[in-house]
Amino acid sequence: MSDWILAEERLPESQPGQWSRPVIVLMESGDIFRASCMGDYWQRLSAMERGDSVQAWMPIPKMPGEK
């Protein structure tokens, strides 16, 4: 199982102008969401609370049977 990666240390890989692959993010509030980032901007399907910042992230594990 993957370990959490601090957002201040490293962000998910992405190409310039493109969103990263989706990852699991842990918010400062303790909420956990699926999100992507472009540069240091994060986005998820519904809006994050204003003032809440991403504290850590981890890759989404592969689904059973996925290679």
C-alpha positions as a Markdown table, in Angstrom:
| # | Residue | x | y | z |
|---|---|---|---|---|
| 1 | Met | 0.0 | 0.0 | 0.0 |
| 2 | Ser | 1.2 | 3.5 | -0.8 |
| 3 | Asp | 2.3 | 6.0 | 1.8 |
| 4 | Trp | 1.0 | 9.6 | 2.0 |
| 5 | Ile | 3.2 | 12.2 | 0.3 |
| 6 | Leu | 3.3 | 15.7 | 1.7 |
| 7 | Ala | 2.0 | 18.2 | -0.8 |
| 8 | Glu | 4.7 | 20.7 | 0.3 |
| 9 | Glu | 7.4 | 18.1 | -0.6 |
| 10 | Arg | 6.1 | 16.8 | -4.0 |
| 11 | Leu | 3.1 | 17.1 | -6.2 |
| 12 | Pro | 1.7 | 14.4 | -8.6 |
| 13 | Glu | 3.4 | 14.3 | -12.0 |
| 14 | Ser | 1.7 | 16.1 | -14.8 |
| 15 | Gln | 2.6 | 17.6 | -18.2 |
| 16 | Pro | 2.5 | 21.4 | -18.6 |
| 17 | Gly | -1.1 | 22.6 | -19.1 |
| 18 | Gln | -2.5 | 19.1 | -18.3 |
| 19 | Trp | -4.2 | 17.6 | -15.2 |
| 20 | Ser | -2.3 | 14.9 | -13.3 |
| 21 | Arg | -3.8 | 11.5 | -12.9 |
| 22 | Pro | -6.4 | 11.4 | -10.1 |
| 23 | Val | -5.0 | 10.8 | -6.6 |
| 24 | Ile | -6.5 | 10.6 | -3.2 |
| 25 | Val | -6.0 | 13.9 | -1.2 |
| 26 | Leu | -6.1 | 14.5 | 2.5 |
| 27 | Met | -7.4 | 18.0 | 3.4 |
| 28 | Glu | -6.3 | 20.1 | 6.3 |
| 29 | Ser | -9.8 | 19.6 | 7.7 |
| 30 | Gly | -9.3 | 15.8 | 7.6 |
| 31 | Asp | -11.6 | 15.3 | 4.6 |
| 32 | Ile | -10.4 | 12.9 | 1.9 |
| 33 | Phe | -11.2 | 13.3 | -1.8 |
| 34 | Arg | -10.2 | 12.2 | -5.2 |
| 35 | Ala | -8.6 | 15.1 | -7.1 |
| 36 | Ser | -6.1 | 16.1 | -9.7 |
| 37 | Cys | -3.6 | 18.9 | -9.9 |
| 38 | Met | -2.1 | 21.2 | -12.6 |
| 39 | Gly | 1.0 | 22.9 | -11.3 |
| 40 | Asp | 0.0 | 23.7 | -7.7 |
| 41 | Tyr | -3.7 | 24.1 | -8.4 |
| 42 | Trp | -5.9 | 21.3 | -7.2 |
| 43 | Gln | -9.4 | 20.3 | -8.5 |
| 44 | Arg | -12.0 | 17.7 | -7.5 |
| 45 | Leu | -15.5 | 17.0 | -8.8 |
| 46 | Ser | -17.1 | 19.4 | -6.3 |
| 47 | Ala | -15.5 | 22.5 | -4.8 |
| 48 | Met | -13.1 | 22.3 | -1.9 |
| 49 | Glu | -14.0 | 24.5 | 1.1 |
| 50 | Arg | -12.5 | 28.0 | 0.9 |
| 51 | Gly | -9.4 | 28.2 | 3.0 |
| 52 | Asp | -9.0 | 24.4 | 3.2 |
| 53 | Ser | -5.7 | 23.3 | 1.7 |
| 54 | Val | -4.3 | 19.9 | 0.5 |
| 55 | Gln | -2.0 | 18.5 | 3.2 |
| 56 | Ala | -0.9 | 15.2 | 1.6 |
| 57 | Trp | -1.8 | 12.9 | -1.3 |
| 58 | Met | -1.3 | 9.4 | -2.5 |
| 59 | Pro | -1.9 | 7.5 | -5.8 |
| 60 | Ile | -5.2 | 5.7 | -6.1 |
| 61 | Pro | -4.6 | 2.0 | -5.8 |
| 62 | Lys | -5.3 | -0.2 | -8.9 |
| 63 | Met | -8.7 | -1.8 | -9.0 |
| 64 | Pro | -8.8 | -5.6 | -8.5 |
| 65 | Gly | -7.8 | -7.2 | -11.7 |
| 66 | Glu | -6.3 | -4.0 | -13.2 |
| 67 | Lys | -2.8 | -4.3 | -14.5 |
